[in-house]
Amino acid sequence: MPDTLTIGELSARSGIAASALRYYDRLGLLESDRSSGNQRRFPRSELRRVAFIRIAQRVGLSLDEIREALSMLPEGRTPTRGDWARLSRAWRQRLDDQIHLMERLRDKLASCIGCGCLSLKRCELSNAHDVAAAEGPGPRFLLRE
């Protein structure tokens, strides 16, 4: 098994479009070398990074957050379980906050849709006369505790 993958091979193995992989490479999220024909060659270990990027994006993390986290991993060697554990500890609070917000959204929407009140006058999420504007931008009712 070769130690490196072409961009097409990495794309096929990871399920990520080659154009996205090029973008990640440009941003410094991935590491690649160039062949004598100036084609990208990725170490096989970059498959783990691509999987990590893909999952991190799906849970709502930005590419900047992902890049910062990946910068904690060692260069020149495959990350160990300990390396990944350190990265996980650094993200724990961020992920816990994300989970809490998703649970609030789920619960508020479920209660709103299933409450049967049929009245916007009593609805928790109704914003009559835009009173939430005084609290700041965005979905204020869902963001407050």
Summary of the structure (lengths in Angstrom):
residues: 145
radius of gyration: 21.6
end to end distance: 52.8
largest distance: 69.3
contacts: 316
relative contact order: 0.08
helix: 59%
strand: 6%
